[in-house]
């Protein structure tokens, strides 16, 4: 596995860029065993305050306030860590676990696709920026995760449609002193002259400060070129008034334009894919850039893994564009409103309102993003296309509490979870399911077994899986003695159900314990048969 990288990030100081990961993103990273090292390095916030004229008021960055109220997740917080450090941690894990080797100071120049070659049809020409020599690589697929100015996107001739506004924002990372209450919360401040101020604690005791640099300020300093670090510090002090702000050091600052763009497709020629900023860009107003990029990567990675291993049909890869571009378009539509409000202006749908522009943000940011796959109605209240809620289960023997999402680690396999209900009622159905699975035409004998991982969750306690169920368990057994998992997923303990989790943790399909044939039909549309 290789990745051409035109910048030598090992020689670049820790700079700003994206810095916030939200709970669902941390869940996805946790299922890849990446959350823990990121949590060790970053800064966590669980709440935030909003200020207007020095007083705490409602409004502002409400998505970061009282995160303890979040429901069925154990990650009831935001994680703040500068992108360079996030990249380092993920790269180290890839080197350790997968022998991933980044090609530092290499730039993609061109690529060709040989449609008659089924092995490695993509040939990529890469320039070594140190020697100017060309390197040729052959691969099955090429993923452009090379930023908003993506070379891969341009080579693939994929249009990048959208708009830019005249708004300019400042972002800076600094070590500061302030008399603002709770300065290590994710806070925001209304400013008549600088829009809505972002105040975000990040790693190593630093704070990310962001504010609007209006047209009048740009004119005051003779254009964007006149905005120096000293200017950024001076205006930050004005922006925070009446709170005091003292800079001890500044690690990084930038001024940038606001706009929203999305690629016309995230996939070209069945072999070229776009992810992250290469496929979509938007403001940092709701801190979605890094998060949507991670969601892109996780969604695409397991599909590529199944495809490269010869397990999944081509339609699985097609679903990447269908699923992710729809979600990203929603993010962009919301961002147009959010960034306008943060800049201190009303978008058309809020014209005529008189309260501070931070107030409508409460309503806008309450929107959630879900993968909207649909299947037949299920036997549980959980819906296909929803994220699988997290809940504690109990291990056999030791009785240790284990989180369901951690059990369902993302190993590019579908997790088939038999919610066994109370065996006093479901024992016969469980035994019939076991018999159905041994039939020659059963789906587990039709599809490659290494595309699946099985788990059984009885709503009961006991000393052994087969002892509790009255038949052979399906994979590993974890106990739901208090029936909270069954309750959370809406599974009737007198009937049970089989819930299929996609590798990325979204619900694929829910069927009754008698639904082995429905599973075969479902996977027929996804996987190749033996």
Steps between C-alpha positions, in 0.01 A plus 500: 500500500649836398393862513673774299524815714635818339577669837760381749282532807774369724676833452196724534430646846175398671258722314130563524242380249224269626498430872163359614357148493135445591356194683393297196841549339673388820276191500612413148865548596451295816384203293834529318694515832602860430293691755716420802831644370316808374332549838838469673639786290202734475274723706142405590208738546161396629325835502523862392379848585379786282551865588339823383636831628687314775195311627417134451198456271340228287618442145836454332672164464218305661613175337792502746292583809385244758624205301430286805138508378589299191323167495627155403872571468781480752687779323304789645766756417695666222870432446727786395837419345679683221487317168875455467504303829191300399670407173818394682312267734304337218812464285692336786218249546492425127877449495483267800198294401496504120855595393353811343776708342440868414705625202613838633566778244337316211238655273255328266546617141262278304327164490359259243249215530526178299145364498629168365721444806310346791800479734651851530328711235599845633850625415604817682791724404652664809779757519760484776525868591849455643657346190247599228498134395177329405370196687237268359253313720231254400194454720145375500347830611614860541355709783539876480517628856722788395308804617282769351742557210503126428722393212315169476167678461640723226661209316169312516328810357243503777334840537514673838185707520412756762546857606724731700386788714677826580527399866845450653571327829805498727613185677793490742650259753659667801597470862292765674375646828146632535241594760224327304310253722578133435764561231556126448143455378397514133373857521370769264459876529278744311691793357340791313823553304644147462197270461473200727830416669619141523684413822620140494753340739735268311801281576809605696320775692434704185178670395354525149355850452290586198318813391363679196733738318252737341540693176551820697789338693661374180473852360642641823816291464542546125375161389552141611876538448509752784362252754807403703517294819515824699182621327326168571594526870389864523160432343450189715531720808240740359274207409497358854407828668396539782712197589874552525739299284877467532711307249795306642589344164342432160561170322303569183251734339323526166240710319287320246192539283169323557333289235335168432582262216419137420628271225247391240590141588722330756582218258630493141551206263432256784864533613549859615353628827497834682491539878512791743577848368576358157128430469346780704596818683308725736561738786627397843188652658371171638836319492381239251793488254723247675194308619346461154844400371527223760149382416595493130812298574327246723210457256733447205768291674289201597339490157839509328626231739215263414540576131878454492462167677257392230204474737276794407323588180574822312169648614645524852758751375231692312319549831788718627404786270127450563532497878770756565416769245142521628621546858765754400244701302296528820810621686563759230140621498515543877842664481374771267259604774740448791791690346272792408367521855848476652612781270232717660248497215158343447453251217177541298294261714572706813447848355293732716622364835644740752677289764877435479592267215627241751143415605381332174810279516334300778244372252726453199764286670244265655480326159661155499665299226406137435576246235154451347523147359159336498398135522180314585332580833666329793401321819664763717457871555854562372482593132730387218720796413527616862817502704514206739467636858765409753417311818681296765488122480654249740773246428458137593677391816665820618186710457708789364299777334578532129369760254310362202670735253841390623403136455392576143845620393532615140695226326324543166255225600124501546400435859202268534363543850242254621293679763388171648236642734403294801583136411200385704293637210743488205684170548306318227553783249871510585535126445312528168733783398800280576354222287427743217861619507631145448292448185704479179322799347527711817652842439799419725581214262440718196712805589862517624502452876779757549258774390316454831546505875227353721384590850218376720339718767247321722278701732605275784782415740682174543825306500540395138369590157356163404371450854304825480370459143430129497683475167831591344565876512559706188851635546606662826245541780452820703225529759220754524373392840322826574346499149611860437657419164183330380300795627728755331474322165130434544531122478218301664666264751230242427580500126862603449646630172815498284654842443764544231751778564701626208876523566462874568240442772185598310205260507471305176190286554294355786323165461320258734676191631326316216648740244796300364356522148465879529868518592590299190304739279658802672857378454431387144493868408832566672733201495617247244409140561769234536 
